[in-house]
Amino acid sequence: MMLSNHVIDRVQTLKVRNRFTRLNGKNARRAEHAYGDEFAVKVLYTNQGATGWGLTPGPFYSQDKSVDSLVLNKGVDELIDPDTGILNGALVPFDFALHDLAGAILRTPVYRMLGNRGSNPV
């Protein structure tokens, strides 16, 4: 499979909520964590049936869906190079989803696509 054969024809933004089993208090970075958070996930679909998804920065309620036009009707090879990552800084909201999509199309785990460098502690 080649990335150039795939065009993104749909973008979906989903809300994911994690729930902590108890109240989590403050830390050095932020106030009370409460009982969980909401996150936004972008899901990318191609005209060939491939999908990729990943977390996107910021809380769900502030996600600007107009950024979806950055990837809609674009070839996957125009958006990401498996050797270097996303090809435009404006694509940061789709970084994880594009890596997952490229890995799915190339049938390669993302860690291998990234070079599998570094230690592998258990």
C-alpha positions in Angstrom: 0.0 0.0 0.0 1.1 3.5 -0.7 0.1 6.7 1.1 -0.5 8.4 -2.3 -3.4 6.1 -3.0 -5.4 7.4 0.0 -7.3 10.7 0.2 -8.9 11.8 3.5 -12.6 12.1 2.8 -14.0 12.4 6.4 -12.9 13.7 9.7 -14.7 13.0 13.0 -14.1 14.6 16.3 -15.0 12.5 19.3 -15.2 13.2 23.0 -13.4 10.7 25.3 -13.8 10.9 29.0 -11.6 9.1 31.5 -12.9 8.5 35.0 -10.8 8.2 38.1 -11.8 5.8 40.8 -11.5 8.5 43.4 -11.0 12.3 43.7 -7.4 13.2 42.5 -6.0 16.2 44.2 -3.6 19.0 43.2 -0.1 18.7 42.0 2.6 21.1 41.0 1.2 21.6 37.5 -2.5 22.1 38.0 -5.3 22.4 40.5 -7.6 19.5 41.6 -7.8 16.8 38.9 -11.3 15.9 40.2 -12.8 12.6 38.9 -11.5 12.7 35.3 -11.1 14.8 32.2 -12.5 15.1 28.7 -10.3 14.8 25.7 -10.8 15.3 22.0 -9.9 12.6 19.5 -9.7 13.1 15.7 -10.6 10.1 13.5 -9.5 10.3 9.9 -11.1 8.2 7.2 -9.7 7.7 3.6 -11.5 6.9 0.4 -9.8 3.5 0.5 -11.3 2.5 3.8 -8.3 3.1 6.1 -8.7 4.9 9.4 -6.4 6.5 11.9 -7.2 8.2 15.2 -5.4 10.1 18.0 -5.7 12.6 20.7 -5.7 16.2 19.7 -4.5 19.1 21.8 -6.8 21.0 24.1 -10.1 20.3 25.8 -13.0 18.9 23.7 -15.2 22.0 24.1 -12.6 24.3 22.6 -11.9 22.2 19.5 -12.2 24.4 16.4 -13.7 22.1 13.7 -12.6 24.5 10.9 -9.2 22.9 11.2 -10.6 19.8 9.6 -10.4 21.6 6.2 -6.6 21.3 6.5 -6.8 17.6 5.8 -10.1 17.0 4.0 -9.8 15.9 0.4 -6.0 15.8 0.7 -3.7 12.9 -0.1 -2.2 11.3 2.9 1.3 11.7 1.3 0.7 15.5 1.2 0.2 15.6 5.0 2.8 13.2 6.5 6.1 11.6 5.6 6.7 8.4 7.6 10.4 9.3 7.9 10.0 12.9 9.2 6.4 13.3 10.5 3.7 15.9 9.6 4.7 18.2 6.8 3.2 21.4 8.1 3.1 22.8 11.6 -0.6 23.7 11.2 -1.3 19.9 11.2 -0.4 19.5 14.9 -4.1 18.8 15.8 -3.8 15.7 13.5 -0.3 14.6 14.4 -1.3 11.4 16.3 -4.1 10.6 13.9 -1.9 11.0 10.8 0.8 8.8 12.3 -1.8 6.1 13.2 -3.3 6.4 9.7 0.1 6.2 7.9 1.0 3.1 10.1 -2.3 1.5 9.2 -1.9 2.1 5.5 1.8 0.9 5.5 1.0 -1.9 7.9 3.8 -0.8 10.1 3.6 0.0 13.8 4.2 3.6 14.5 7.1 2.9 16.8 8.8 1.2 13.9 8.0 4.0 11.6 9.6 6.4 14.1 12.8 4.4 14.0 12.4 2.2 17.1 15.3 4.2 18.7 15.9 4.5 22.4 15.8 2.1 25.4 13.1 -0.4 25.9 12.6 -0.7 29.6 10.0 -3.0 31.0 
